[in-house]
Amino acid sequence: MRYLAEFYLPARSGPITALARRARAAAEQASTAGPPVRFITAIHAPEDESCFAIYEAASPAAVTAAGALAGLMFDRVSQIATDDAGGEVR
């Protein structure tokens, strides 16, 4: 299943690429100790000071644990459906 994690991220927090690297590494680390979780992408809306991360995992708890390892505190984690570039809905 895919999940959208929403969290506060100030406009001047630095490049989203650094956050994505940290989130990806934390998801890999979380997967070795618990259920599999994979970071897919992050979207930052600097004007709103909001950030959204998409994960693939078995549960919202696995997403929350991976986020905590990356130093991210999610306000909400919601199950989502996505349409990838290949037309496959997940």
Biotite code that builds the C-alpha atoms (Angstrom):
import biotite.structure as struc

atoms = struc.array([
    struc.Atom([0.000, 0.000, 0.000], chain_id="A", res_id=1, res_name="MET", atom_name="CA", element="C"),
    struc.Atom([1.038, 3.587, -0.500], chain_id="A", res_id=2, res_name="ARG", atom_name="CA", element="C"),
    struc.Atom([0.815, 6.302, 2.117], chain_id="A", res_id=3, res_name="TYR", atom_name="CA", element="C"),
    struc.Atom([1.048, 10.087, 2.084], chain_id="A", res_id=4, res_name="LEU", atom_name="CA", element="C"),
    struc.Atom([2.815, 11.546, 5.106], chain_id="A", res_id=5, res_name="ALA", atom_name="CA", element="C"),
    struc.Atom([2.164, 15.236, 5.743], chain_id="A", res_id=6, res_name="GLU", atom_name="CA", element="C"),
    struc.Atom([4.405, 17.428, 7.874], chain_id="A", res_id=7, res_name="PHE", atom_name="CA", element="C"),
    struc.Atom([5.528, 20.987, 8.533], chain_id="A", res_id=8, res_name="TYR", atom_name="CA", element="C"),
    struc.Atom([8.668, 22.109, 6.717], chain_id="A", res_id=9, res_name="LEU", atom_name="CA", element="C"),
    struc.Atom([9.739, 25.767, 6.847], chain_id="A", res_id=10, res_name="PRO", atom_name="CA", element="C"),
    struc.Atom([10.352, 27.524, 3.545], chain_id="A", res_id=11, res_name="ALA", atom_name="CA", element="C"),
    struc.Atom([14.025, 28.087, 4.424], chain_id="A", res_id=12, res_name="ARG", atom_name="CA", element="C"),
    struc.Atom([14.736, 24.512, 5.477], chain_id="A", res_id=13, res_name="SER", atom_name="CA", element="C"),
    struc.Atom([17.198, 23.758, 2.684], chain_id="A", res_id=14, res_name="GLY", atom_name="CA", element="C"),
    struc.Atom([17.054, 21.577, -0.394], chain_id="A", res_id=15, res_name="PRO", atom_name="CA", element="C"),
    struc.Atom([14.373, 18.897, -0.569], chain_id="A", res_id=16, res_name="ILE", atom_name="CA", element="C"),
    struc.Atom([17.018, 16.531, -1.964], chain_id="A", res_id=17, res_name="THR", atom_name="CA", element="C"),
    struc.Atom([18.782, 16.391, 1.417], chain_id="A", res_id=18, res_name="ALA", atom_name="CA", element="C"),
    struc.Atom([15.524, 15.543, 3.167], chain_id="A", res_id=19, res_name="LEU", atom_name="CA", element="C"),
    struc.Atom([14.739, 12.877, 0.557], chain_id="A", res_id=20, res_name="ALA", atom_name="CA", element="C"),
    struc.Atom([18.153, 11.245, 1.006], chain_id="A", res_id=21, res_name="ARG", atom_name="CA", element="C"),
    struc.Atom([17.650, 11.165, 4.763], chain_id="A", res_id=22, res_name="ARG", atom_name="CA", element="C"),
    struc.Atom([14.125, 9.744, 4.421], chain_id="A", res_id=23, res_name="ALA", atom_name="CA", element="C"),
    struc.Atom([15.266, 7.091, 1.942], chain_id="A", res_id=24, res_name="ARG", atom_name="CA", element="C"),
    struc.Atom([18.142, 5.963, 4.177], chain_id="A", res_id=25, res_name="ALA", atom_name="CA", element="C"),
    struc.Atom([15.862, 5.850, 7.234], chain_id="A", res_id=26, res_name="ALA", atom_name="CA", element="C"),
    struc.Atom([13.282, 3.751, 5.357], chain_id="A", res_id=27, res_name="ALA", atom_name="CA", element="C"),
    struc.Atom([16.003, 1.268, 4.411], chain_id="A", res_id=28, res_name="GLU", atom_name="CA", element="C"),
    struc.Atom([17.180, 1.156, 8.016], chain_id="A", res_id=29, res_name="GLN", atom_name="CA", element="C"),
    struc.Atom([13.626, 0.696, 9.317], chain_id="A", res_id=30, res_name="ALA", atom_name="CA", element="C"),
    struc.Atom([13.111, -2.186, 6.891], chain_id="A", res_id=31, res_name="SER", atom_name="CA", element="C"),
    struc.Atom([16.021, -4.117, 8.379], chain_id="A", res_id=32, res_name="THR", atom_name="CA", element="C"),
    struc.Atom([14.535, -3.926, 11.883], chain_id="A", res_id=33, res_name="ALA", atom_name="CA", element="C"),
    struc.Atom([10.840, -4.220, 11.054], chain_id="A", res_id=34, res_name="GLY", atom_name="CA", element="C"),
    struc.Atom([8.301, -4.482, 8.265], chain_id="A", res_id=35, res_name="PRO", atom_name="CA", element="C"),
    struc.Atom([9.407, -3.302, 4.813], chain_id="A", res_id=36, res_name="PRO", atom_name="CA", element="C"),
    struc.Atom([8.963, 0.390, 4.061], chain_id="A", res_id=37, res_name="VAL", atom_name="CA", element="C"),
    struc.Atom([10.147, 2.279, 0.983], chain_id="A", res_id=38, res_name="ARG", atom_name="CA", element="C"),
    struc.Atom([10.415, 6.023, 0.542], chain_id="A", res_id=39, res_name="PHE", atom_name="CA", element="C"),
    struc.Atom([9.207, 7.015, -2.936], chain_id="A", res_id=40, res_name="ILE", atom_name="CA", element="C"),
    struc.Atom([9.288, 10.818, -3.187], chain_id="A", res_id=41, res_name="THR", atom_name="CA", element="C"),
    struc.Atom([8.782, 14.109, -1.363], chain_id="A", res_id=42, res_name="ALA", atom_name="CA", element="C"),
    struc.Atom([6.968, 17.267, -2.411], chain_id="A", res_id=43, res_name="ILE", atom_name="CA", element="C"),
    struc.Atom([7.630, 20.591, -0.699], chain_id="A", res_id=44, res_name="HIS", atom_name="CA", element="C"),
    struc.Atom([5.215, 23.536, -0.875], chain_id="A", res_id=45, res_name="ALA", atom_name="CA", element="C"),
    struc.Atom([7.442, 26.288, 0.568], chain_id="A", res_id=46, res_name="PRO", atom_name="CA", element="C"),
    struc.Atom([4.732, 28.992, 0.518], chain_id="A", res_id=47, res_name="GLU", atom_name="CA", element="C"),
    struc.Atom([2.541, 26.806, 2.715], chain_id="A", res_id=48, res_name="ASP", atom_name="CA", element="C"),
    struc.Atom([5.484, 25.448, 4.725], chain_id="A", res_id=49, res_name="GLU", atom_name="CA", element="C"),
    struc.Atom([4.095, 21.977, 4.053], chain_id="A", res_id=50, res_name="SER", atom_name="CA", element="C"),
    struc.Atom([5.815, 18.836, 2.899], chain_id="A", res_id=51, res_name="CYS", atom_name="CA", element="C"),
    struc.Atom([4.356, 15.575, 1.665], chain_id="A", res_id=52, res_name="PHE", atom_name="CA", element="C"),
    struc.Atom([6.226, 12.293, 1.424], chain_id="A", res_id=53, res_name="ALA", atom_name="CA", element="C"),
    struc.Atom([4.998, 9.185, -0.336], chain_id="A", res_id=54, res_name="ILE", atom_name="CA", element="C"),
    struc.Atom([5.942, 5.802, 1.073], chain_id="A", res_id=55, res_name="TYR", atom_name="CA", element="C"),
    struc.Atom([5.157, 2.209, 0.209], chain_id="A", res_id=56, res_name="GLU", atom_name="CA", element="C"),
    struc.Atom([4.599, 0.123, 3.338], chain_id="A", res_id=57, res_name="ALA", atom_name="CA", element="C"),
    struc.Atom([2.363, -2.419, 5.008], chain_id="A", res_id=58, res_name="ALA", atom_name="CA", element="C"),
    struc.Atom([0.972, 0.043, 7.559], chain_id="A", res_id=59, res_name="SER", atom_name="CA", element="C"),
    struc.Atom([0.905, 3.677, 8.659], chain_id="A", res_id=60, res_name="PRO", atom_name="CA", element="C"),
    struc.Atom([2.918, 2.634, 11.729], chain_id="A", res_id=61, res_name="ALA", atom_name="CA", element="C"),
    struc.Atom([5.799, 1.489, 9.505], chain_id="A", res_id=62, res_name="ALA", atom_name="CA", element="C"),
    struc.Atom([5.764, 4.881, 7.746], chain_id="A", res_id=63, res_name="VAL", atom_name="CA", element="C"),
    struc.Atom([5.729, 6.730, 11.068], chain_id="A", res_id=64, res_name="THR", atom_name="CA", element="C"),
    struc.Atom([8.659, 4.658, 12.355], chain_id="A", res_id=65, res_name="ALA", atom_name="CA", element="C"),
    struc.Atom([10.711, 5.348, 9.217], chain_id="A", res_id=66, res_name="ALA", atom_name="CA", element="C"),
    struc.Atom([9.931, 9.051, 9.497], chain_id="A", res_id=67, res_name="GLY", atom_name="CA", element="C"),
    struc.Atom([11.035, 9.121, 13.125], chain_id="A", res_id=68, res_name="ALA", atom_name="CA", element="C"),
    struc.Atom([14.369, 7.545, 12.153], chain_id="A", res_id=69, res_name="LEU", atom_name="CA", element="C"),
    struc.Atom([14.813, 10.375, 9.633], chain_id="A", res_id=70, res_name="ALA", atom_name="CA", element="C"),
    struc.Atom([13.956, 12.986, 12.251], chain_id="A", res_id=71, res_name="GLY", atom_name="CA", element="C"),
    struc.Atom([10.574, 13.736, 10.671], chain_id="A", res_id=72, res_name="LEU", atom_name="CA", element="C"),
    struc.Atom([7.404, 14.147, 12.722], chain_id="A", res_id=73, res_name="MET", atom_name="CA", element="C"),
    struc.Atom([4.348, 13.520, 10.569], chain_id="A", res_id=74, res_name="PHE", atom_name="CA", element="C"),
    struc.Atom([1.088, 15.354, 11.267], chain_id="A", res_id=75, res_name="ASP", atom_name="CA", element="C"),
    struc.Atom([-0.919, 12.785, 9.351], chain_id="A", res_id=76, res_name="ARG", atom_name="CA", element="C"),
    struc.Atom([-0.341, 9.553, 7.438], chain_id="A", res_id=77, res_name="VAL", atom_name="CA", element="C"),
    struc.Atom([-3.083, 8.592, 4.960], chain_id="A", res_id=78, res_name="SER", atom_name="CA", element="C"),
    struc.Atom([-3.455, 5.674, 2.589], chain_id="A", res_id=79, res_name="GLN", atom_name="CA", element="C"),
    struc.Atom([-3.468, 6.859, -1.035], chain_id="A", res_id=80, res_name="ILE", atom_name="CA", element="C"),
    struc.Atom([-3.809, 5.599, -4.595], chain_id="A", res_id=81, res_name="ALA", atom_name="CA", element="C"),
    struc.Atom([-1.327, 6.810, -7.215], chain_id="A", res_id=82, res_name="THR", atom_name="CA", element="C"),
    struc.Atom([-1.181, 6.575, -10.992], chain_id="A", res_id=83, res_name="ASP", atom_name="CA", element="C"),
    struc.Atom([2.440, 6.022, -11.971], chain_id="A", res_id=84, res_name="ASP", atom_name="CA", element="C"),
    struc.Atom([3.852, 7.197, -15.296], chain_id="A", res_id=85, res_name="ALA", atom_name="CA", element="C"),
    struc.Atom([3.300, 3.717, -16.733], chain_id="A", res_id=86, res_name="GLY", atom_name="CA", element="C"),
    struc.Atom([-0.430, 3.994, -16.105], chain_id="A", res_id=87, res_name="GLY", atom_name="CA", element="C"),
    struc.Atom([-0.377, 1.490, -13.250], chain_id="A", res_id=88, res_name="GLU", atom_name="CA", element="C"),
    struc.Atom([-2.596, 2.473, -10.330], chain_id="A", res_id=89, res_name="VAL", atom_name="CA", element="C"),
    struc.Atom([-1.173, 1.431, -6.971], chain_id="A", res_id=90, res_name="ARG", atom_name="CA", element="C"),
])
